[in-house]
Amino acid sequence: MTADLRTLIEAAKRVEVSPQQRESQRRSFAYGNTSFENQRITREMVDRQAEKLAQAERAQGGK
């Protein structure tokens, strides 16, 4: 591993990700994996389902 790469890895360890950034990454991951298998899946569909899950979680007293 090069010194530059090691420096970048150490810097990345100190980055704090906001809840909004984490959710955005989660949705992007879900979209990327599902649309790969089924090209009819859209980002809008993933967003709708994520919102439904969040509402259900809030209704149950979750996050």
Phi, psi and omega in degrees: 000134181282161179297322179297316180296317179301318178297316179296320179296316179297321178294320180295329179296336183266357181285130176259128182261130180286160176302324179293319179294319180297317179295319178298318179293321180297315179294320179297318178298314180299315180298311183301320181283323181281321181290336176297321181275329184219103186291353176280347177289133179243163175299323179300319179296317179296317179298317180299315181292322178297320178294319177299317179296319180296319178296317180296320180295317178295321180296331179270005179081020179281208184313000000 
